[in-house]
Amino acid sequence: MKPLSGLRILEFDGLGPVTFAGMVLADLGAEVLRLTRRSGASAFEDVGGAVLHRGRAAVAVDLKDPVDLARVLTLIDGADALIEGFRPGVMERLGLGPDICAARNPRLVFGRVTGWGQTGPLAAEVGHDINYIALSGALSMMGEPDRPPRPPLNLVGDYGGGAMLLVTGVLAGLLEARTTGRGRVVDAAMTDGSALLTGLFHALAARGLWSPQRGANLLDGGAPFYRCYACRDGRFIAVGALEPQFHAALLAGLGLTAAEFPQYDLAAWPAQHARLEAAFATRDRDDWAAHFAGTDACVTPVLTLAEAPAHPHNAARGTFAGPGAPQPAPAPRFGATAGPPESGPPELNLAEAVTRWELKPGI
């Protein structure tokens, strides 16, 4: 049994955070039905379906067909939550807005994830992860100091600020519904979520401890003891020796002393960068990883996507699993092992999905 076993969630197929949120909820044990467009390809079907669609059945629907719409409303009657990532107003125009759903199923948690949120001057505008984290201030802190900001893939907006806060909001709503009998509408905006993730940096800036200049701060590559370095073979090593005792272990491993390498002499950081760059360039990445293994220097190899599954620690924990090509295993885990990701159930037609939910009571 998984923690969310027995929960029923409808996922309206879409790009970005709603797909990732559906995967996480299914990984945690919820029965998720992924409603896909009857005409046209499903989101991520060609590039990421094996991973992002795992663990849940695909149910093809035409939401403009009155028969299909009636069946989807029947599914909503038996659902604990639904998640959708359409632009504001789309669900309402389809006849599936929160008011209609709540009138049929007062306990339903209605999870919505968008870039700009359901309200505000930009709510109806288009955008992508890079735009949302730009407006939240998060993007301004990322990248090299002499170049434009560099987007951190789509991890901060789509997944961190969007999908994971959607999951958090839905779970909070489900807990409340158990005690009150009333669901909630969850408005997860990636601008809000990515802004929330910058809380530490707002606090540091308010105390004069964070510079708006990229590459001049403790956690943005400005500190010589918290950044990546190129090695002789063109691969990279990650150094995270923040605390004094870890910094001392780093220096010891490099044959340096605290007297010549004071940790928080910011004026000396550029020269220290140069010395560490020269030092790490003398050996291959894996040589350095072996050299610092078992020490408190916080030095690790920067692994590629292809290399990460084979690392002994990841292999021992089952961080990546099959079947087929390695993919990230469900997380977090509840017990000693994560277990392999569940394979997706076969596709269902809409009538079968309705019958299945009517015959199997939820929680």
Secondary structure, DSSP 8 states (H G I E B T S, - for coil): --TTTT-EEEEE--STHHHHHHHHHHHTT-EEEEEEESSS--TTTTTTHHHHTTTSEEEEE-TTSHHHHHHHHHHHHT-SEEEE---TTHHHHTT--HHHHHHH-TT-EEEEEESS-SSSTTTTS---HHHHHHHHTSGGGSS-TTS-----TTIIIIIIIIIHHHHHHHHHHHHHHHHHS---EEEEEHHHHHHHHTHHHHHHHHTT---SSTTSSTTTT-STTEEEEE-TTS-EEEEE--SHHHHHHHHHHHT--TTTS-TT-GGGHHHHHHHHHHHHTTS-HHHHHHHHTTSSS-EEE---TTTGGGSHHHHHHT-EE-SSS-EE--SS-SSS-----------B-HHHHHHHHHHS---
